[in-house]
Amino acid sequence: MFSDIEARRAAAGIDQKALCHRAGVHQTTYTARKNGRRNVSETTLKKLDEALSALILEKKATIDDLVDDEGSGEVRQ
């Protein structure tokens, strides 16, 4: 599950620090797991997954808000 979270985070261009902050997980814990030096609990994985989903939705909403309401594809300034 962690590898899926990391792949989604990277693909969405979400900063590791932002994800950890939102999830309430210390960044060193995340980095240690990413580097294979530590296991994390199912609870921590769930926190990361939920936080990542929320950040992705927020990012999508921000992008959608920038696109013209008429669907012209023009970006509002």
Buried (B, 14 or more C-beta within 10 A) or exposed (E): EBEEBBEBBEEEEBEBEEBBBBBEBEEEBBEBBBEEEEEBEEEBBEBBBEBBEEBBEEEEEEEEEEEEEEEEEEEEE
